[in-house]
Amino acid sequence: MNFRQIEYILAVARFKSFGKAAEHCFVTQSTLSTMVNRLEQELDIQIFDRKTKPVSVTFEGQQLLQQFQVIHKEVNQLDEMTQNLKGSRSGTLHIGIIPTIAPFLFPTILNDFSQTYPHITFQISEIPTQKIIHALKNRDIDVGIVSIPLKTDDLEEIHLYDESFLLYDAGSTKHKQKVEIESIDVNRLWLLEEGHCLKDQVEQICGLRQKKRIHSNLIYQSGTIPTLLKLVEHNQGLTLLPYLSSLELNDNQKKQLRYFQAPVPARQIGLVVHKHFVKKELLQKLAKTIKNKVQPHLELGIKHQTFDPLPN
C-alpha cells in the first residue's frame, strides 16, 4: 500500500468514475485502475462495485474509506508542516469566501498578495458560509473568509474588520438623512437566498419571518448583491447593504443610500481555518494585507456614523 493508491481510491469514491478520477489525478485510466486493483488484491477486499453505474463503494470499502481519508489528511498536514518549517513559500492556497464579500474585497488585495508570493497559486471559490465550514472541516479548502463568529468546533478565527450596513431604498423620494432600524418597512424588504449570512443578519435585525406579509405568492432567491439590487429597484423596494458593496454603486444608486442611527447594525468579517492549519505566517500576512487595504475605506464610513457589531 502506498499514498498514491490511497489518493486514487479517494478520487474514485469522490467522482464515482474511474475515468473522471484519472483525469483529476492526471494519470491514464488504465494506470489508476491497475493501482486500485492491486490494493484490493493486497487487502483481499473489494472496495468498489464496478457493475453499478455510477461506480459505488461496497460496505467493506466504506469502512476503509473513512481511514483512508484520515491518512490522507494527516499526510497532507505533515507535508504542509514540513514546508512551513523550511520557510517554503510555494504551493496552493485554496480560499473560500462568501459572495457578499468577494466582489468588493478581492479586487483590492489579490494583485498585491499574488505579487508578494509569486510561487503560490491562489485558488478562490465563492461559496456560502455553511459550505465553507464543511470544506474547512474536510480540509478541502485552506482558508475561509466569512462573517464571524461561527462558534464551530475544529475551526479558528482571526478578526479582520467590522462592516456597517446601509439602507438602500429604491421606492421613496423623501428620505431622512439617517433612519432607525424600527422604521424599516419590512413588507418592502428584499433579501438574499438562504445560506448567505447577510440574509440571516437582516432577519436578525428586523424579525422578518414574523413580520413580512406581502409578495406571499412571489419567492425569488437571489444569490448576489447586483441581482438583489435589480429586484429592489424594479419593485421599488429596499434592502440592507454591507458598506463595502456600496462603493461599487453608480451615482444615482448612491442617492438611494441612507445611514442608520445608532446603534448601527454591522457584521464582523474574519479569516477562518482548521485548528491544524500550519501556514501561520502566510495566514498572518493575508490578514494584514486585507486590513491595510480595507481600513481606509471603512474609515470613510465611520466619519458618518458610529456602529456596533450585531449581537449573536
C-alpha positions as CSV (number, residue, x, y, z in Angstrom):
1,M,0.0,0.0,0.0
2,N,1.2,3.5,-0.8
3,F,-0.1,7.0,-0.6
4,R,-0.7,7.3,-4.3
5,Q,-3.1,4.3,-4.2
6,I,-5.0,6.0,-1.4
7,E,-5.3,9.2,-3.4
8,Y,-6.6,7.2,-6.4
9,I,-9.2,5.4,-4.3
10,L,-10.4,8.6,-2.7
11,A,-10.7,10.2,-6.2
12,V,-12.8,7.2,-7.5
13,A,-15.1,7.5,-4.4
14,R,-15.5,11.2,-4.9
15,F,-16.2,11.2,-8.7
16,K,-17.9,7.7,-8.8
17,S,-16.0,7.1,-12.0
18,F,-12.6,5.7,-12.8
19,G,-12.3,7.9,-15.9
20,K,-13.1,11.2,-14.1
21,A,-10.8,10.1,-11.2
22,A,-8.0,9.5,-13.6
23,E,-8.4,13.0,-15.2
24,H,-8.4,14.5,-11.7
25,C,-5.2,12.7,-10.7
26,F,-3.5,13.4,-14.1
27,V,-2.9,9.7,-15.0
28,T,-4.3,7.3,-17.5
29,Q,-7.4,5.4,-16.6
30,S,-5.5,2.1,-17.0
31,T,-2.8,3.2,-14.6
32,L,-5.3,4.3,-11.9
33,S,-7.4,1.2,-12.4
34,T,-4.4,-1.1,-12.1
35,M,-3.2,0.6,-8.9
36,V,-6.6,0.3,-7.3
37,N,-6.9,-3.3,-8.3
38,R,-3.5,-4.1,-6.8
39,L,-4.5,-2.6,-3.4
40,E,-7.8,-4.5,-3.4
41,Q,-5.9,-7.7,-4.1
42,E,-3.4,-6.9,-1.4
43,L,-6.1,-6.3,1.2
44,D,-8.3,-9.1,-0.2
45,I,-11.2,-6.7,0.0
46,Q,-13.3,-5.3,-2.9
47,I,-13.6,-1.6,-2.4
48,F,-15.6,-0.7,-5.4
49,D,-18.6,-2.3,-7.2
50,R,-17.8,-1.8,-10.8
51,K,-21.1,-3.3,-12.1
52,T,-23.1,-0.3,-10.9
53,K,-23.5,3.0,-12.8
54,P,-22.1,5.1,-11.4
55,V,-19.4,3.2,-9.6
56,S,-20.4,2.6,-6.0
57,V,-18.4,1.8,-2.8
58,T,-19.0,-1.6,-1.1
59,F,-19.9,-1.9,2.5
60,E,-16.4,-3.0,3.3
61,G,-15.0,-0.2,1.2
62,Q,-16.9,2.4,3.2
63,Q,-15.1,1.3,6.4
64,L,-11.7,1.5,4.7
65,L,-12.5,4.9,3.1
66,Q,-13.0,6.5,6.5
67,Q,-9.5,5.5,7.5
68,F,-8.0,6.4,4.1
69,Q,-9.4,9.9,4.5
70,V,-7.8,10.3,7.9
71,I,-4.4,9.1,6.5
72,H,-4.7,11.4,3.5
73,K,-5.4,14.4,5.7
74,E,-2.6,13.6,8.1
75,V,0.0,13.1,5.4
76,N,-1.0,16.4,3.8
77,Q,-0.8,18.1,7.1
78,L,2.7,16.7,7.7
79,D,3.8,17.9,4.2
80,E,2.4,21.4,5.0
81,M,4.2,21.5,8.3
82,T,7.5,20.4,6.7
83,Q,7.2,23.1,4.0
84,N,6.4,25.7,6.7
85,L,9.4,24.7,8.8
86,K,11.6,25.1,5.8
87,G,10.2,28.5,5.1
88,S,8.7,27.4,1.8
89,R,6.5,30.0,0.0
90,S,5.2,27.7,-2.7
91,G,2.2,25.5,-3.3
92,T,-1.6,26.3,-3.4
93,L,-3.8,28.2,-1.0
94,H,-7.4,27.5,-1.6
95,I,-9.6,30.3,-0.2
96,G,-13.4,30.1,0.2
97,I,-15.2,33.4,0.5
98,I,-18.9,34.3,0.8
99,P,-20.4,36.1,-2.2
100,T,-21.3,39.2,-0.2
101,I,-17.7,39.9,0.4
102,A,-15.8,38.5,-2.6
103,P,-16.5,41.1,-5.3
104,F,-15.7,44.0,-3.1
105,L,-12.6,42.6,-1.2
106,F,-10.5,40.5,-3.6
107,P,-10.0,43.1,-6.3
108,T,-8.2,45.3,-3.7
109,I,-5.9,42.6,-2.4
110,L,-5.2,39.8,-4.8
111,N,-2.8,41.6,-7.1
112,D,-0.6,42.7,-4.2
113,F,-0.7,39.4,-2.5
114,S,0.0,37.3,-5.6
115,Q,3.0,39.5,-6.4
116,T,4.4,39.1,-2.9
117,Y,4.1,35.3,-3.2
118,P,4.6,34.6,-6.9
119,H,5.2,30.9,-6.3
120,I,1.9,30.3,-4.5
121,T,-1.2,29.5,-6.6
122,F,-4.3,31.2,-5.1
123,Q,-7.5,29.3,-5.8
124,I,-10.6,31.3,-4.9
125,S,-14.1,29.9,-4.6
126,E,-17.3,31.9,-3.8
127,I,-19.4,29.7,-1.7
128,P,-22.0,30.2,1.2
129,T,-21.0,30.0,4.8
130,Q,-22.2,26.5,5.6
131,K,-20.3,25.0,2.6
132,I,-17.2,26.9,3.7
133,I,-17.5,25.4,7.2
134,H,-17.9,21.9,5.7
135,A,-15.0,22.4,3.3
136,L,-12.7,23.6,6.1
137,K,-13.5,20.6,8.3
138,N,-12.9,18.2,5.4
139,R,-9.7,20.1,4.5
140,D,-11.0,20.7,1.0
141,I,-10.1,24.4,1.4
142,D,-7.4,26.1,3.5
143,V,-9.0,29.4,4.5
144,G,-12.5,30.8,4.7
145,I,-13.5,34.5,4.7
146,V,-16.9,34.8,6.3
147,S,-18.9,36.7,8.9
148,I,-17.9,35.7,12.3
149,P,-18.2,34.3,15.0
150,L,-19.1,30.9,13.7
151,K,-18.8,29.2,17.1
152,T,-17.8,25.9,15.4
153,D,-15.6,23.2,16.8
154,D,-12.3,22.5,15.0
155,L,-12.1,25.9,13.5
156,E,-10.1,29.0,14.5
157,E,-11.0,32.6,13.7
158,I,-9.0,35.8,13.1
159,H,-11.0,39.0,13.2
160,L,-10.3,41.3,10.2
161,Y,-12.8,44.3,10.4
162,D,-16.3,45.4,11.3
163,E,-18.5,46.5,8.4
164,S,-21.7,48.5,8.9
165,F,-24.9,48.1,7.0
166,L,-26.6,50.8,4.9
167,L,-30.2,51.1,3.9
168,Y,-30.9,51.1,0.1
169,D,-34.3,52.4,-0.6
170,A,-35.4,52.5,-4.2
171,G,-39.0,53.4,-3.6
172,S,-39.1,56.6,-1.7
173,T,-38.4,60.1,-2.9
174,K,-38.4,61.7,0.6
175,H,-35.5,60.4,2.7
176,K,-34.3,61.3,6.1
177,Q,-30.5,61.6,6.4
178,K,-30.5,58.8,8.9
179,V,-33.1,56.1,9.7
180,E,-33.9,53.9,12.6
181,I,-34.0,50.2,12.3
182,E,-37.5,50.1,13.7
183,S,-38.7,52.4,10.9
184,I,-37.9,49.8,8.1
185,D,-41.0,48.8,6.1
186,V,-40.4,45.0,6.2
187,N,-43.1,44.5,3.5
188,R,-40.8,46.2,1.0
189,L,-37.6,44.4,2.1
190,W,-35.9,42.0,-0.3
191,L,-33.2,39.6,0.9
192,L,-30.6,37.2,-0.3
193,E,-31.3,33.5,-0.5
194,E,-30.9,31.0,2.3
195,G,-27.3,30.1,3.1
196,H,-26.0,33.6,2.8
197,C,-25.0,35.2,6.1
198,L,-26.3,38.6,5.1
199,K,-29.9,37.3,4.9
200,D,-29.6,35.8,8.4
201,Q,-28.3,39.1,9.8
202,V,-31.0,41.2,8.2
203,E,-33.6,38.8,9.6
204,Q,-32.0,39.2,13.0
205,I,-32.4,42.9,12.8
206,C,-36.0,43.0,11.8
207,G,-37.6,39.8,12.9
208,L,-38.7,39.4,9.3
209,R,-40.0,35.8,9.4
210,Q,-42.9,37.0,11.6
211,K,-43.5,40.5,10.1
212,K,-43.3,40.2,6.3
213,R,-46.7,39.7,4.7
214,I,-46.9,40.9,1.1
215,H,-45.5,39.2,-2.0
216,S,-46.6,35.9,-0.4
217,N,-47.1,34.4,-3.9
218,L,-43.6,35.5,-5.1
219,I,-40.5,33.7,-3.9
220,Y,-37.3,34.7,-5.7
221,Q,-34.0,33.6,-4.3
222,S,-31.2,35.9,-5.3
223,G,-27.6,34.8,-4.7
224,T,-25.7,38.0,-5.5
225,I,-26.0,41.6,-4.4
226,P,-26.2,43.0,-8.1
227,T,-29.2,40.8,-8.8
228,L,-30.7,41.7,-5.4
229,L,-30.4,45.4,-6.3
230,K,-32.1,44.9,-9.7
231,L,-35.1,43.3,-7.9
232,V,-35.2,46.1,-5.3
233,E,-35.1,48.8,-8.0
234,H,-37.7,47.1,-10.2
235,N,-40.1,46.6,-7.3
236,Q,-39.3,50.0,-5.6
237,G,-38.3,48.1,-2.6
238,L,-35.5,48.3,-0.1
239,T,-32.7,46.2,1.3
240,L,-29.6,46.4,3.5
241,L,-26.2,46.5,2.0
242,P,-22.7,46.0,3.6
243,Y,-20.8,49.2,3.4
244,L,-18.0,48.0,1.1
245,S,-20.6,46.9,-1.5
246,S,-22.0,50.5,-1.6
247,L,-18.7,51.7,-3.0
248,E,-19.5,49.9,-6.3
249,L,-22.8,51.7,-6.9
250,N,-23.2,54.4,-9.5
251,D,-24.1,58.0,-8.6
252,N,-27.9,57.5,-9.0
253,Q,-27.8,54.4,-6.8
254,K,-25.8,56.1,-4.1
255,K,-28.5,58.7,-3.8
256,Q,-30.8,55.9,-2.5
257,L,-28.4,55.1,0.3
258,R,-29.2,56.0,3.9
259,Y,-27.2,55.6,7.1
260,F,-28.7,54.2,10.3
261,Q,-29.0,56.0,13.6
262,A,-27.0,54.4,16.4
263,P,-26.8,51.6,17.3
264,V,-25.9,50.9,13.7
265,P,-26.1,47.2,12.6
266,A,-22.8,45.8,11.4
267,R,-21.2,42.4,10.8
268,Q,-17.7,41.1,11.8
269,I,-15.6,39.7,9.0
270,G,-12.8,37.3,9.7
271,L,-10.5,34.6,8.4
272,V,-11.3,31.0,9.4
273,V,-9.0,28.0,9.3
274,H,-8.9,24.5,10.6
275,K,-7.3,24.3,14.0
276,H,-4.5,22.2,12.5
277,F,-3.7,24.7,9.7
278,V,0.1,25.1,9.7
279,K,0.8,28.0,7.4
280,K,0.5,30.5,10.2
281,E,2.9,33.1,8.7
282,L,1.1,33.1,5.4
283,L,-2.2,33.5,7.3
284,Q,-1.0,36.5,9.3
285,K,0.3,38.1,6.1
286,L,-3.1,37.6,4.4
287,A,-4.9,39.1,7.4
288,K,-2.5,42.1,7.5
289,T,-2.9,42.7,3.7
290,I,-6.7,42.7,4.0
291,K,-6.8,45.0,7.0
292,N,-4.4,47.5,5.3
293,K,-6.5,47.6,2.1
294,V,-9.9,47.7,3.7
295,Q,-9.4,50.0,6.6
296,P,-9.1,53.3,4.7
297,H,-12.5,52.6,3.0
298,L,-14.2,51.8,6.3
299,E,-12.8,54.9,8.0
300,L,-14.8,57.0,5.5
301,G,-18.0,55.3,6.6
302,I,-17.1,55.8,10.3
303,K,-16.9,59.5,9.7
304,H,-20.7,59.4,9.1
305,Q,-21.7,57.2,11.9
306,T,-20.7,55.1,14.9
307,F,-21.7,51.5,14.7
308,D,-21.7,48.3,16.8
309,P,-21.5,44.7,15.6
310,L,-24.7,42.8,15.5
311,P,-25.3,40.7,18.6
312,N,-25.1,37.0,18.1
